[in-house]
Amino acid sequence: MAEDRVEDNFNPGGRAYHGFSTLLCTPASLSQDVGAAIGTQAGPAKLRVIVVGAGFADFRTVAQTPFHRVLLATRT
């Protein structure tokens, strides 16, 4: 559950998630061939670029809580 602007993530949840992302998710991504290194804290704008670039036509939020965002990506 990250926002696009870093300053919008300055809250207890954002601090914890960015810590996890930095220590676990980003290094795991860098160890793979694609190596996008977005971790778990890429906001919807960055995710949209990746998903649309992979050939998906529709990308939208279908549910959201203070801690989670559920995204739907479909091909036409």
C-alpha positions in Angstrom: 0.0 0.0 0.0 2.3 2.7 -1.3 1.6 6.1 -2.7 3.4 7.5 -5.7 5.0 10.4 -3.8 7.6 9.4 -1.1 6.3 12.1 1.3 2.8 10.5 1.2 4.3 7.4 2.7 5.6 9.1 5.9 3.4 7.2 8.3 3.9 4.2 10.6 2.8 1.7 7.9 4.8 3.3 5.2 8.0 3.4 7.3 7.7 -0.3 8.1 6.9 -1.3 4.6 9.7 0.7 3.1 12.1 -1.0 5.6 10.9 -4.4 4.6 11.1 -3.5 0.9 14.7 -2.2 1.2 16.0 -5.2 3.1 14.1 -8.0 1.4 12.2 -7.2 -1.8 14.6 -4.9 -3.6 17.6 -7.2 -3.2 15.5 -10.2 -4.3 14.5 -8.3 -7.4 18.0 -7.2 -8.2 19.1 -10.8 -8.1 16.8 -11.7 -11.1 17.4 -11.1 -14.8 14.7 -8.3 -15.0 16.0 -6.5 -11.9 13.3 -3.8 -11.9 14.1 -3.3 -8.1 10.7 -1.7 -7.4 10.4 -3.6 -4.1 7.0 -3.6 -2.5 6.6 0.1 -2.3 6.0 1.1 -5.9 3.0 3.4 -6.2 0.2 2.9 -8.7 1.7 5.1 -11.3 4.9 3.0 -11.5 3.0 -0.2 -11.4 0.8 1.0 -14.3 3.8 1.7 -16.5 5.1 -1.9 -15.9 1.8 -3.6 -16.3 0.8 -1.7 -19.5 4.3 -2.3 -20.8 3.7 -6.1 -20.3 0.7 -5.9 -22.6 -2.2 -5.5 -20.2 -4.9 -3.0 -21.3 -6.9 -2.4 -18.2 -5.3 -1.6 -14.8 -7.3 -0.3 -11.9 -7.7 -0.4 -8.1 -10.6 -2.7 -7.2 -10.3 -2.7 -3.4 -8.4 -0.8 -0.8 -7.8 -0.7 3.0 -5.4 1.4 5.0 -2.8 -1.4 4.5 -3.6 -3.0 1.2 -4.5 -2.1 -2.4 -5.9 -4.8 -4.7 -5.2 -4.1 -8.4 -6.8 -5.7 -11.4 -5.0 -6.0 -14.7 -6.7 -7.6 -17.7 -5.8 -8.2 -21.3 -8.3 -7.4 -24.1 
